[in-house]
Amino acid sequence: MLNQASGDRQILAKQLNISPHQLSYVTQSGEGEGLIFYGSTILPFTDRFPKDTELYSIMTTKPQEKAD
């Protein structure tokens, strides 16, 4: 789960049983930060994928960064 709007965060927190501490990881989180759900385990993550690679230019979802 990535950054969510306040109202959505509260709904998701209740539905997914996310603690206030865990919820802090998707409040004002940056790019590549959020929560990963693995069974009943919820883990915070940060992914700093190098932007100066061919793989990044292929995988990015930002149109302005797409490879030609």
GUTORVO-729180 format. One record per atom (N, C-alpha, C, O): x, y, z; residue in three letters; atom name; residue number from 1. Coordinates in steps of 0.02 Angstrom, whole numbers, plus 50000, padded with zeros to 5 digits. Layout:
BEGIN
xx:yy:zz:r:a:k
X:Y:Z:ALA:CA:NUM
...
END
This chain:
BEGIN
xx:yy:zz:r:a:k
50043:49942:50000:MET:N:1
50000:50000:50000:MET:CA:1
50045:50061:50000:MET:C:1
50093:50066:50038:MET:O:1
50028:50108:49957:LEU:N:2
50067:50169:49951:LEU:CA:2
50029:50226:49983:LEU:C:2
49977:50215:50014:LEU:O:2
50055:50287:49976:ASN:N:3
50024:50346:50005:ASN:CA:3
49950:50349:49986:ASN:C:3
49932:50339:49928:ASN:O:3
49907:50363:50034:GLN:N:4
49835:50365:50024:GLN:CA:4
49807:50431:50052:GLN:C:4
49836:50461:50096:GLN:O:4
49750:50452:50025:ALA:N:5
49715:50510:50052:ALA:CA:5
49691:50493:50123:ALA:C:5
49680:50435:50138:ALA:O:5
49683:50543:50165:SER:N:6
49667:50534:50235:SER:CA:6
49605:50490:50246:SER:C:6
49608:50442:50285:SER:O:6
49551:50505:50213:GLY:N:7
49490:50465:50221:GLY:CA:7
49499:50393:50200:GLY:C:7
49474:50347:50232:GLY:O:7
49535:50383:50144:ASP:N:8
49549:50316:50120:ASP:CA:8
49593:50277:50168:ASP:C:8
49583:50218:50179:ASP:O:8
49642:50312:50198:ARG:N:9
49687:50279:50246:ARG:CA:9
49647:50251:50304:ARG:C:9
49659:50195:50326:ARG:O:9
49600:50289:50330:GLN:N:10
49561:50267:50387:GLN:CA:10
49518:50206:50370:GLN:C:10
49513:50159:50409:GLN:O:10
49488:50207:50312:ILE:N:11
49447:50150:50289:ILE:CA:11
49491:50088:50281:ILE:C:11
49473:50034:50305:ILE:O:11
49547:50097:50247:LEU:N:12
49593:50040:50236:LEU:CA:12
49621:50014:50302:LEU:C:12
49628:49953:50311:LEU:O:12
49638:50059:50347:ALA:N:13
49665:50039:50412:ALA:CA:13
49616:49994:50449:ALA:C:13
49635:49944:50478:ALA:O:13
49553:50013:50448:LYS:N:14
49502:49974:50482:LYS:CA:14
49492:49907:50447:LYS:C:14
49489:49855:50480:LYS:O:14
49486:49907:50381:GLN:N:15
49474:49846:50343:GLN:CA:15
49533:49797:50345:GLN:C:15
49523:49736:50346:GLN:O:15
49594:49824:50346:LEU:N:16
49653:49782:50343:LEU:CA:16
49688:49773:50411:LEU:C:16
49741:49742:50416:LEU:O:16
49657:49801:50463:ASN:N:17
49684:49795:50531:ASN:CA:17
49756:49822:50535:ASN:C:17
49801:49789:50560:ASN:O:17
49764:49883:50511:ILE:N:18
49829:49916:50512:ILE:CA:18
49833:49961:50574:ILE:C:18
49788:50001:50586:ILE:O:18
49886:49954:50612:SER:N:19
49894:49993:50673:SER:CA:19
49910:50066:50655:SER:C:19
49933:50080:50600:SER:O:19
49899:50112:50702:PRO:N:20
49917:50182:50690:PRO:CA:20
49991:50191:50673:PRO:C:20
50009:50232:50631:PRO:O:20
50034:50151:50706:HIS:N:21
50106:50155:50691:HIS:CA:21
50120:50133:50619:HIS:C:21
50157:50166:50583:HIS:O:21
50090:50077:50598:GLN:N:22
50099:50054:50530:GLN:CA:22
50070:50104:50480:GLN:C:22
50099:50115:50427:GLN:O:22
50014:50133:50497:LEU:N:23
49981:50182:50454:LEU:CA:23
50026:50243:50441:LEU:C:23
50021:50275:50389:LEU:O:23
50069:50258:50489:SER:N:24
50114:50315:50481:SER:CA:24
50161:50306:50421:SER:C:24
50188:50355:50395:SER:O:24
50172:50244:50400:TYR:N:25
50216:50231:50343:TYR:CA:25
50183:50248:50276:TYR:C:25
50217:50250:50225:TYR:O:25
50117:50259:50275:VAL:N:26
50083:50279:50213:VAL:CA:26
50051:50347:50221:VAL:C:26
50007:50366:50182:VAL:O:26
50072:50384:50271:THR:N:27
50050:50453:50281:THR:CA:27
50107:50498:50259:THR:C:27
50160:50499:50290:THR:O:27
50096:50535:50206:GLN:N:28
50148:50579:50179:GLN:CA:28
50210:50540:50158:GLN:C:28
50266:50566:50163:GLN:O:28
50201:50478:50135:SER:N:29
50259:50439:50114:SER:CA:29
50282:50463:50046:SER:C:29
50244:50492:50007:SER:O:29
50345:50451:50032:GLY:N:30
50374:50472:49969:GLY:CA:30
50369:50418:49916:GLY:C:30
50340:50365:49928:GLY:O:30
50397:50432:49858:GLU:N:31
50399:50383:49805:GLU:CA:31
50437:50321:49828:GLU:C:31
50489:50327:49859:GLU:O:31
50410:50263:49812:GLY:N:32
50443:50200:49829:GLY:CA:32
50439:50182:49902:GLY:C:32
50479:50141:49925:GLY:O:32
50393:50211:49940:GLU:N:33
50385:50195:50011:GLU:CA:33
50313:50173:50024:GLU:C:33
50267:50199:49992:GLU:O:33
50304:50127:50070:GLY:N:34
50237:50104:50086:GLY:CA:34
50238:50043:50130:GLY:C:34
50284:50032:50169:GLY:O:34
50185:50004:50124:LEU:N:35
50178:49942:50163:LEU:CA:35
50170:49883:50116:LEU:C:35
50136:49889:50064:LEU:O:35
50201:49828:50134:ILE:N:36
50192:49765:50097:ILE:CA:36
50155:49717:50144:ILE:C:36
50171:49711:50203:ILE:O:36
50105:49684:50116:PHE:N:37
50066:49635:50153:PHE:CA:37
50088:49565:50132:PHE:C:37
50087:49549:50073:PHE:O:37
50107:49524:50181:TYR:N:38
50128:49456:50168:TYR:CA:38
50092:49412:50218:TYR:C:38
50114:49404:50275:TYR:O:38
50036:49383:50197:GLY:N:39
49994:49346:50243:GLY:CA:39
49967:49393:50296:GLY:C:39
49936:49443:50280:GLY:O:39
49979:49376:50359:SER:N:40
49956:49420:50414:SER:CA:40
50010:49469:50437:SER:C:40
50001:49504:50486:SER:O:40
50066:49471:50401:THR:N:41
50121:49515:50418:THR:CA:41
50119:49578:50375:THR:C:41
50108:49573:50314:THR:O:41
50129:49636:50406:ILE:N:42
50131:49699:50370:ILE:CA:42
50200:49730:50381:ILE:C:42
50220:49742:50438:ILE:O:42
50236:49742:50327:LEU:N:43
50304:49768:50331:LEU:CA:43
50311:49835:50296:LEU:C:43
50286:49842:50240:LEU:O:43
50343:49884:50327:PRO:N:44
50357:49946:50292:PRO:CA:44
50415:49934:50243:PRO:C:44
50459:49893:50256:PRO:O:44
50415:49970:50187:PHE:N:45
50471:49963:50140:PHE:CA:45
50490:50031:50111:PHE:C:45
50451:50078:50109:PHE:O:45
50552:50033:50088:THR:N:46
50577:50090:50050:THR:CA:46
50616:50060:49992:THR:C:46
50662:50019:50002:THR:O:46
50599:50080:49931:ASP:N:47
50633:50054:49871:ASP:CA:47
50664:50113:49835:ASP:C:47
50629:50155:49807:ASP:O:47
50729:50116:49835:ARG:N:48
50766:50170:49801:ARG:CA:48
50798:50141:49738:ARG:C:48
50859:50131:49735:ARG:O:48
50757:50129:49687:PHE:N:49
50781:50100:49625:PHE:CA:49
50820:50153:49587:PHE:C:49
50796:50209:49579:PHE:O:49
50880:50138:49563:PRO:N:50
50921:50188:49528:PRO:CA:50
50886:50212:49464:PRO:C:50
50866:50171:49422:PRO:O:50
50880:50277:49457:LYS:N:51
50844:50305:49400:LYS:CA:51
50887:50310:49336:LYS:C:51
50860:50323:49282:LYS:O:51
50951:50301:49343:ASP:N:52
50995:50309:49285:ASP:CA:52
51010:50243:49250:ASP:C:52
51064:50233:49223:ASP:O:52
50961:50197:49251:THR:N:53
50970:50132:49220:THR:CA:53
50920:50122:49163:THR:C:53
50867:50153:49162:THR:O:53
50937:50078:49117:GLU:N:54
50892:50062:49062:GLU:CA:54
50829:50028:49088:GLU:C:54
50774:50041:49064:GLU:O:54
50837:49985:49138:LEU:N:55
50779:49951:49167:LEU:CA:55
50729:50000:49197:LEU:C:55
50669:49992:49187:LEU:O:55
50754:50051:49232:TYR:N:56
50709:50102:49260:TYR:CA:56
50671:50137:49204:TYR:C:56
50610:50148:49210:TYR:O:56
50706:50155:49150:SER:N:57
50673:50191:49096:SER:CA:57
50619:50149:49062:SER:C:57
50572:50176:49033:SER:O:57
50626:50084:49065:ILE:N:58
50576:50038:49036:ILE:CA:58
50517:50029:49084:ILE:C:58
50459:50026:49062:ILE:O:58
50531:50025:49149:MET:N:59
50479:50008:49198:MET:CA:59
50442:50068:49227:MET:C:59
50387:50059:49254:MET:O:59
50468:50127:49223:THR:N:60
50436:50185:49255:THR:CA:60
50365:50196:49229:THR:C:60
50350:50183:49171:THR:O:60
50322:50219:49274:THR:N:61
50253:50233:49255:THR:CA:61
50243:50308:49243:THR:C:61
50188:50331:49231:THR:O:61
50297:50345:49245:LYS:N:62
50295:50418:49232:LYS:CA:62
50307:50429:49158:LYS:C:62
50362:50416:49133:LYS:O:62
50257:50454:49121:PRO:N:63
50265:50463:49048:PRO:CA:63
50325:50505:49030:PRO:C:63
50358:50491:48979:PRO:O:63
50340:50557:49069:GLN:N:64
50396:50601:49053:GLN:CA:64
50464:50566:49060:GLN:C:64
50514:50592:49037:GLN:O:64
50466:50508:49092:GLU:N:65
50528:50471:49102:GLU:CA:65
50534:50410:49057:GLU:C:65
50583:50374:49060:GLU:O:65
50484:50398:49016:LYS:N:66
50484:50338:48973:LYS:CA:66
50539:50342:48921:LYS:C:66
50553:50396:48893:LYS:O:66
50569:50284:48907:ALA:N:67
50619:50280:48854:ALA:CA:67
50584:50286:48787:ALA:C:67
50528:50264:48778:ALA:O:67
50618:50316:48739:ASP:N:68
50590:50323:48672:ASP:CA:68
50599:50259:48632:ASP:C:68
50578:50256:48574:ASP:O:68
END
